[in-house]
């Protein structure tokens, strides 16, 4: 099977990593960029598909040349056979629609169009969740969203999946779609490897991809707008219909925190801690 996974580089929002200017605006140049956390669930779904059915996994992103480190991170931490980076100044400042147009074209320029395209639920910066479904629209394929588990029958060109209904973890439905299709994984997605042969294959693939990541540049393809035959008027800022009315700055973490030290021999303090934590022990 030919499998593709969409990913994006996002600011590292962990405490101490984010840099703000004096007006409280995020300084991207001074904030480390990491692979979008939700995209790793999509990669795990792709890896499960590869283990069960074989094939090739291509991790694809749009961004500046430095985003090759994001692709290398995905290859090293989860799995990928090949990497594709769509990079060009003409793609800068794209909204989700222009991004989807670019990624759709990249999918169509691969040696073989993917049987399944996996995408993460949403990104940690924009949080719109639009790019996966919009890319699906561009590819003119069926889509399965909020997927928490899946099984593919390549011989019948069918994907069966369990998905959360409207993102509700208490309501799950089983659905199916024909191949080729697009799958948007939910953060609740859990890969399963029931057969011993699959677990052994997973171990071998993880070892192989770590070795491959040492020389990830050998597996990286970069395309610009000319190579993709994209009109600059329809990509990047010029091709983005979104109008941003306002932006709320990310709140800064408190510079100081107060903490009360409690030692085991402090009976009164320990009783207070136990009283405060007991309700949470039952999941309340």
JOFEN-V616770 format. One line per field, one symbol per residue. ss: DSSP state (A for helix, B for strand, O for the rest). phi: phi as a letter, one per 30 degrees, with the letter a starting at -180 (. if undefined). burial: 1 if it has 9 or more other C-alpha atoms within 8 Angstrom, else 0. A space follows every 10 residues. Layout:
ss: ???
phi: ???
burial: ???
//
This chain:
ss: OBBBBBBOBB BOOOOOOOOB OOOOOBOAAA OOBBBOOOAA AAAAAAAAAA AAAOOBBBBB BBOOAAAAAA AAAAAAAOOO OBBBBBOOAA AOOOOAAAAA AAAAAAAAAO OOOOOBBBBO OOOOOOOOOO AAAAAAAAAO OBBBBBBBBB BBBAAAOBBB BBBBBOOBBB BBBBBBBBOO BBBBBOOOOO OOOOOAAAAA AAAAAAAAAA AAAOOAAAAB BBBOOOOOOO OAAAOOOOOO OOOOOOOOOO OOOOOOOOOO OOOOOOAAAA AAAAAAAAAA AOOO
phi: .cbbbcbbdb ddddejcdcc ddciddcddc cecbdeeddd dddddddedd ddbijbcccb bcldeddddd dddddddbaa dbbbbcbaed ddiddddddd dddeddedcd ebdddbccbd dacdcdhdid dedddedddh bdbcchdcaa bccedchbcc bcbddhiddc bbbcbbbddd acbcdceddb dbbddddddd ddeddddddd ddddbdddcc ccbcdddchc dedcbhddcc ddcddabcdd dddedbbcbc dbcedcdddd ddddddceed dcid
burial: 1111111111 1100001111 0001111100 1111110111 1111111111 1000011111 1110001101 1111110111 1111111101 1101111111 1111111010 0011111111 1111000011 1111110100 1111111111 0101001111 1111100000 0100011111 1111110010 0000000110 1100110011 0110010011 0011100101 0101111111 0000000000 0000000000 0000000011 0000000010 0000
//
